[in-house]
């Protein structure tokens, strides 16, 4: 009990200290915004009174001051955000599971994103952060935020126009599934399979000899399309109980998830638009609901181990 009280007191001390830093950063950003607004106003007045040179020269002064202030405070902002993730989020994770850790500048490696076979397009731009890892009973798991994009280029009269398209934005969850699979089995939202055609030339792995797997659960087959090179192994993985668990998990998500079973791992992609574990700049760190959303997504990810019964060693791997 005493250690718990001390832990909460230490966390409160960290929050109080960071709140001072947050206010300084927020006030500096606000001053920058005001200076930019002032620059726009001066330029507008110069245009209205038809004294453009005065407007241009007058607006340059607040713009230069704003730029200098912004870059001076940016290092402090980066340090503040990193300290928040390591000391505040990191400490809060221990209340959920003592094995949980966060590594803000790490994530899911791009090669693992590709080899998971969850998606059919190779990323041209890939960002990942906030790797969280832990253990529940015998099962190791980890997850990270990922934003993967591909680009298209079109010729215009002014040259080449590059457009970026999102392949996936959200969280990719990985867990030890306790068996070295002979082949890969991939479960995707049914709509994705219909959209492959136009981008088939960019298919990373191609489906090769993978076959469509028809499963006994008609509701599962209405939502998902399943591919595997081994029908027997796919059915051994996707038992009636497992399919029901996946459907229950999917029902808790706003968008349809994707799942793959490869080597000895299970991958699940959760499409999400919200960035988690970010330190607030323009709202107080002392708010009672500061970590509510962040901790709820962590709890949700950890609960997957129980929801999908991953601790049951049905193949005897220890």
C-alpha positions in Angstrom: 0.0 0.0 0.0 2.8 2.4 0.9 4.6 1.7 -2.4 1.4 2.4 -4.3 0.9 5.7 -2.4 4.6 6.7 -3.1 4.2 5.8 -6.8 1.1 8.0 -7.1 2.9 10.8 -5.3 5.9 10.5 -7.6 3.6 10.6 -10.6 1.9 13.7 -9.3 5.3 15.4 -8.8 6.2 14.5 -12.4 2.9 15.9 -13.7 3.3 19.1 -11.7 6.8 19.7 -13.1 5.7 18.9 -16.6 2.7 21.2 -16.3 5.1 24.1 -15.8 6.9 23.1 -19.0 3.6 22.7 -20.9 2.4 26.1 -20.0 5.6 27.7 -21.2 5.4 25.9 -24.5 1.7 26.6 -24.9 2.2 30.3 -24.2 5.1 30.5 -26.7 3.0 28.8 -29.4 0.1 31.1 -28.7 2.4 34.2 -29.0 3.7 32.8 -32.4 0.1 32.5 -33.6 -0.7 36.0 -32.5 2.4 37.3 -34.3 1.4 35.5 -37.5 -2.1 36.9 -37.2 -0.6 40.4 -36.8 1.6 39.9 -39.9 -1.5 39.0 -41.9 -3.3 42.0 -40.6 -0.4 44.4 -41.5 -0.2 42.9 -45.0 -4.0 43.3 -45.4 -3.9 46.9 -44.3 -1.0 47.6 -46.7 -3.1 46.1 -49.6 -6.2 48.1 -48.6 -4.4 51.5 -48.5 -2.5 50.5 -51.6 0.9 50.7 -50.0 2.1 47.2 -50.7 5.8 47.7 -49.9 4.9 49.0 -46.4 2.6 46.0 -45.9 5.3 43.5 -46.9 8.1 45.1 -44.8 5.8 45.5 -41.8 4.6 41.9 -41.9 8.1 40.5 -42.1 9.1 41.7 -38.6 6.4 39.7 -36.6 6.9 36.7 -38.9 10.7 36.6 -38.3 10.1 37.0 -34.5 7.5 34.2 -34.6 9.8 31.8 -36.5 12.7 32.4 -34.1 10.5 31.9 -31.1 9.0 28.7 -32.6 12.4 27.1 -33.3 13.8 28.0 -29.9 10.9 26.3 -28.1 10.7 23.3 -30.4 13.5 21.5 -28.6 11.8 22.0 -25.3 8.5 20.7 -26.8 10.2 17.5 -28.1 11.9 16.9 -24.7 8.5 17.5 -23.0 6.7 15.0 -25.2 9.3 12.3 -24.7 9.4 12.8 -20.9 5.6 12.6 -20.8 5.6 9.2 -22.7 8.5 7.7 -20.7 7.6 8.9 -17.2 3.8 9.5 -17.3 2.5 6.9 -19.7 5.3 4.5 -18.7 4.3 4.7 -15.0 0.6 4.4 -15.8 1.2 1.2 -17.8 2.5 -0.5 -14.7 -1.0 -0.1 -13.1 -2.4 -2.3 -15.9 0.4 -4.9 -16.1 3.8 -4.6 -14.4 5.6 -6.1 -17.5 4.3 -3.3 -19.8 6.9 -0.9 -21.2 6.8 1.8 -23.8 9.6 2.7 -26.2 8.4 6.0 -27.9 10.9 6.1 -30.7 10.6 2.5 -31.7 7.7 0.7 -33.4 6.9 -2.1 -35.8 9.7 -2.5 -38.3 8.7 -2.0 -41.9 9.9 -5.5 -42.9 7.6 -7.0 -40.3 4.7 -4.9 -41.5 5.3 -6.3 -45.0 5.9 -9.9 -44.0 2.7 -9.9 -41.9 0.9 -10.2 -45.2 -2.0 -8.1 -43.8 -1.9 -5.7 -46.7 -1.4 -6.0 -50.4 0.6 -2.9 -51.2 4.2 -2.1 -50.4 4.6 1.2 -48.5 6.5 4.1 -50.2 6.4 6.0 -46.9 6.3 4.3 -43.5 6.1 5.8 -40.0 5.8 4.0 -36.7 6.2 4.9 -33.1 5.2 4.1 -29.5 6.1 0.4 -29.2 4.4 -1.1 -26.2 5.3 -4.6 -25.1 4.4 -7.0 -22.3 3.6 -10.5 -21.2 0.3 -12.0 -20.0 0.9 -15.4 -18.3 2.9 -17.3 -21.0 2.1 -15.0 -24.0 4.4 -12.2 -25.1 2.7 -9.4 -27.1 3.6 -6.0 -28.5 1.9 -3.3 -30.5 2.7 0.0 -32.1 1.1 2.9 -34.0 1.7 2.6 -37.8 1.0 4.9 -40.7 1.9 3.3 -44.1 1.3 5.1 -47.4 1.8 4.5 -51.2 2.2 7.2 -53.8 0.9 7.7 -57.3 2.4 10.1 -59.8 0.5 11.8 -62.6 1.7 14.1 -65.3 0.3 17.6 -65.4 1.0 20.6 -67.5 3.2 21.9 -64.6 5.1 18.6 -64.2 4.7 15.5 -62.2 2.1 15.6 -59.3 2.7 13.2 -56.4 -0.3 12.0 -54.4 -0.1 10.0 -51.2 -2.7 7.4 -50.3 -3.0 5.7 -46.9 -2.6 1.9 -46.9 -3.1 1.7 -43.2 -3.3 4.0 -40.2 -3.8 2.6 -36.7 -2.3 0.0 -34.4 -0.7 -3.3 -35.4 -0.8 -5.9 -32.6 1.5 -8.9 -32.5 1.4 -11.9 -30.2 3.2 -15.2 -29.8 0.6 -17.8 -31.1 2.6 -20.7 -29.7 3.1 -22.7 -32.9 5.4 -22.5 -35.9 3.0 -22.5 -38.8 3.9 -24.4 -41.9 2.3 -21.8 -44.1 0.6 -18.4 -43.7 -3.1 -17.9 -43.1 -4.5 -14.5 -43.7 -7.9 -13.1 -42.8 -8.9 -9.8 -44.3 -12.1 -7.7 -44.5 -14.1 -8.8 -47.5 -14.0 -5.4 -49.2 -10.2 -5.4 -49.4 -10.1 -8.5 -51.5 -12.3 -6.8 -54.1 -10.0 -3.8 -54.4 -6.8 -5.8 -55.2 -7.1 -5.7 -59.0 -6.0 -2.2 -59.8 -2.9 -2.5 -57.6 -2.1 -6.1 -58.2 1.2 -5.1 -59.9 2.3 -3.6 -56.6 1.3 -6.7 -54.6 4.2 -7.4 -52.2 3.9 -11.1 -51.8 1.3 -12.2 -54.3 -1.1 -14.8 -53.3 1.0 -17.5 -55.1 -0.6 -20.8 -54.4 -2.9 -19.5 -51.6 -6.4 -20.7 -51.8 -9.6 -19.2 -50.7 -10.7 -21.0 -47.5 -14.4 -21.6 -47.0 -15.2 -21.9 -43.3 -18.2 -23.3 -41.6 -19.1 -20.0 -39.9 -21.3 -18.2 -42.5 -21.2 -14.9 -40.5 -17.4 -15.1 -40.4 -17.3 -15.7 -44.2 -19.7 -12.7 -44.8 -17.3 -10.3 -43.0 -13.9 -11.8 -43.8 -12.1 -13.5 -46.7 -9.5 -16.1 -45.7 -6.5 -17.3 -47.7 -4.1 -20.1 -46.9 -1.7 -22.5 -48.7 -2.9 -25.2 -46.4 -6.7 -25.7 -46.0 -6.2 -28.2 -43.1 -3.9 -25.9 -41.1 -6.2 -22.9 -41.7 -9.1 -24.8 -40.2 -6.9 -26.0 -37.4 -6.1 -22.4 -36.5 -9.6 -21.0 -37.2 -11.6 -23.4 -35.0 -15.3 -22.6 -34.4 -14.4 -21.1 -31.0 -11.6 -19.0 -32.5 -13.9 -17.6 -35.2 -16.4 -16.6 -32.6 -13.7 -14.9 -30.6 -12.5 -13.0 -33.6 -16.1 -11.9 -34.4 -16.6 -10.7 -30.8 -13.3 -8.8 -31.0 -14.3 -7.3 -34.4 -17.6 -6.2 -33.0 -15.8 -4.0 -30.4 -14.0 -2.1 -33.2 -15.3 0.7 -35.3 -13.7 -0.7 -38.5 -13.1 -4.3 -39.6 -9.8 -5.8 -38.4 -7.3 -7.9 -40.4 -5.5 -10.9 -39.0 -2.7 -13.1 -40.1 -1.0 -16.2 -38.7 2.6 -16.5 -39.9 5.6 -18.4 -38.5 4.8 -18.4 -34.8 3.0 -15.1 -34.6 -0.4 -13.7 -34.9 -0.8 -10.1 -36.3 -3.9 -8.0 -36.0 -4.4 -4.6 -37.6 -6.8 -2.2 -36.0 -7.6 0.8 -38.2 -7.7 4.0 -36.0 -7.5 7.7 -36.8 -6.6 8.8 -33.3 -2.9 9.2 -32.2 -2.5 7.8 -28.7 0.1 8.6 -26.0 0.6 12.2 -27.1 1.3 14.8 -24.5 -1.3 17.6 -24.5 0.0 21.1 -25.3 -3.1 23.3 -25.0 -4.9 21.5 -22.2 -3.8 20.8 -18.6 -1.8 17.7 -17.6 -3.7 17.8 -14.3 -7.1 16.9 -15.7 -8.6 13.8 -14.1 -9.2 12.1 -17.4 -5.8 12.7 -18.8 -4.9 9.1 -19.5 -8.3 7.6 -19.8 -8.3 7.0 -23.6 -4.7 5.9 -23.8 -5.0 3.4 -21.0 -8.3 2.0 -22.4 -6.6 1.1 -25.7 -3.7 -0.5 -23.8 -6.2 -2.5 -21.7 -8.1 -3.5 -24.9 -4.9 -4.7 -26.6 -3.9 -6.7 -23.5 -7.3 -8.3 -23.2 -6.9 -9.8 -26.7 -4.7 -12.5 -25.2 -7.6 -13.6 -23.0 -10.3 -12.9 -25.7 -8.6 -15.2 -28.2 -7.4 -17.6 -25.5 -3.8 -17.3 -26.6 -2.5 -18.7 -23.3 -3.9 -22.1 -24.0 -1.0 -24.1 -25.3 -3.0 -26.3 -27.7 0.2 -27.2 -29.7 2.4 -27.7 -26.6 4.9 -24.9 -27.4 6.3 -23.5 -24.2 
